[in-house]
Amino acid sequence: MRVLLPRHEQSTHFLRAGRIFLALMSCCLLSLTAGAQQYPSAVRHRPVFWSEINAVYKFAGKWSLQLDHQYRRQADDNNARDLNAFRHPLLQVFRPWINYQISKPVRLSLSPIGLWWNWGRTNEYQPITFTQEVRIIPQVQITKPVGDGELIQRFRTEFRWPSSTDTLANSYIFLADGESQRVLADRFNLRLRAMLRWINPIFKRHTDDKRWYSHLSIEPMLVLADQGAFFDQNRTYLALGRQLAPNLRLELGYLNQFTFQTSEAEALRLSRFNHTLHVFVYFENRRRSQAASDSGPE
């Protein structure tokens, strides 16, 4: 049974979480202002489709194993004149996780190796580009009960090794594009991500039905590379979910992905908005376990 916190303690949790995110966003904005090139600015929009399937196997103790598969598609990159979000491939990911539940609110996770396939911008003047990437990701997640729902704070570090960009004109070997290992090592970058997520039952007060829930999350990201620290993107997500069975859940939502990029080829500072239809499926085994369920996608 969930223990409800007094209102003043709920407010304290929100204030603490808010301070963390305000501090992080301030750092992002400062780095953005300091590192911006003196290029004219442009804003672009694009419809995108994201899907994620997340499978978890819980052990009897505090350990669990997890595998997520993501698949994304995109419209033509022509500032939303193309509304078909399923037209071109965008990304595919296979990412395993090892989770350990330190305590009821705190969970440590490690993705020892994730494989990413990325398809680049597409328009009538440019062929589809392609890169591949290896990522190692440690993270910590802290969950607090707030009212009838949960407030989740997640902190993640991504160690990334991307390949060079290709146009798919030739056969492609993963991270072996004819360049030296030193060049591959120079491509390494590190990304810091912090998420604030609120999951709350919708109809519980009227029907005592906790199967339907709302999901709201905000996630800014910061990249640390040789050229310094800079703001990479922010994701805002709003979804409606339903617990279809004790071990199966489905979410359908809208994700707004904002990125700030500098295009040297076009001599532009691009503010890009991806407007994303997001589908998330989660299932786990029925074992009684001390390991908590995963809170949501990505």
C-alpha positions, 0 to 999 in steps of 0.5 A, spaced: 500 500 500 502 506 498 503 511 503 501 518 502 506 524 504 503 530 507 502 536 503 508 540 505 513 534 504 510 533 497 512 541 496 519 540 498 520 534 493 518 538 488 522 544 490 528 540 491 527 537 484 525 544 481 532 547 483 536 541 480 533 542 474 533 550 474 541 549 475 542 544 470 538 549 465 542 555 467 548 551 465 546 549 459 544 556 457 550 559 459 554 554 455 549 556 449 551 563 449 558 562 450 559 557 444 554 560 439 557 562 432 555 569 429 551 565 424 544 567 422 538 563 425 533 559 423 527 555 426 525 548 423 520 543 424 519 536 422 514 530 424 517 524 427 515 517 429 518 513 435 517 507 438 520 503 444 519 496 447 522 494 453 522 487 456 525 486 464 526 480 467 526 480 475 530 476 479 528 474 486 532 479 490 534 486 488 537 484 481 534 485 474 536 484 467 533 489 461 533 490 454 530 495 450 529 496 442 528 503 439 525 504 432 524 511 429 522 514 423 522 521 420 519 525 414 523 529 409 527 535 412 523 540 409 520 544 415 514 540 416 512 541 409 512 533 409 507 530 414 509 523 413 513 521 419 514 514 417 517 516 410 524 515 412 528 511 417 531 515 423 534 510 428 534 503 431 537 501 438 539 495 441 541 496 449 541 491 454 541 493 462 543 491 468 539 494 474 540 493 482 535 496 487 539 499 492 533 501 496 526 502 495 527 509 492 534 508 489 536 504 483 543 503 479 543 501 472 548 500 467 548 499 460 554 495 458 554 496 451 548 499 446 548 499 439 545 505 435 544 506 428 542 513 425 540 515 419 541 523 418 537 529 415 533 527 408 531 532 403 531 532 395 538 535 395 541 531 399 542 523 400 540 519 406 547 519 411 548 514 416 552 513 422 553 507 427 555 508 434 557 504 441 554 507 448 556 505 455 551 508 460 551 508 467 545 511 471 541 512 478 534 513 478 530 516 485 523 515 486 519 518 491 511 517 492 507 524 491 500 524 492 497 518 488 503 518 483 510 518 483 516 523 482 522 520 478 529 523 478 534 520 473 541 522 472 545 518 466 552 519 463 553 517 456 560 515 453 559 515 446 563 512 440 560 514 433 563 512 427 564 517 421 558 519 416 557 515 410 552 516 404 550 508 404 553 508 397 558 502 399 558 497 404 559 499 411 563 496 417 561 497 424 566 502 427 571 500 421 571 505 416 579 505 414 581 510 419 586 509 425 584 507 432 586 514 434 581 518 429 576 513 432 578 515 439 578 522 438 570 522 436 569 520 443 564 524 447 560 524 453 553 526 454 550 528 461 542 527 462 537 529 467 530 527 467 524 529 472 518 525 471 511 525 474 507 519 473 500 519 476 493 515 476 488 519 472 481 516 475 483 513 481 479 518 485 473 517 482 473 510 480 479 507 484 482 505 478 489 505 477 490 502 470 490 509 467 495 514 468 498 520 465 506 521 464 510 528 464 517 528 463 522 534 462 530 532 460 535 537 458 542 534 456 549 537 456 555 534 451 562 535 454 567 534 448 574 537 446 570 544 444 567 544 451 561 543 454 554 545 450 547 544 450 545 539 446 537 538 446 531 538 451 525 533 451 519 534 453 514 528 453 506 528 455 503 521 455 497 517 456 498 510 459 494 504 461 496 498 465 493 492 460 495 487 465 500 486 472 506 485 467 504 489 461 503 496 460 502 501 454 503 508 453 502 513 447 504 520 447 507 526 444 514 528 445 517 535 443 525 534 442 528 541 441 535 541 439 540 547 437 545 546 432 550 549 428 550 547 420 557 549 418 555 547 411 549 552 411 552 557 415 546 557 420 544 556 427 538 551 427 533 551 432 530 544 430 523 542 433 522 534 432 514 533 433 514 526 435 508 521 436 511 516 441 509 509 442 512 505 448 510 498 450 513 495 457 513 488 460 516 484 465 516 477 468 511 475 474 516 473 479 516 476 486 522 481 487 525 487 490 527 490 484 522 495 482 519 496 475 522 501 470 518 508 470 518 509 463 521 510 456 528 512 454 
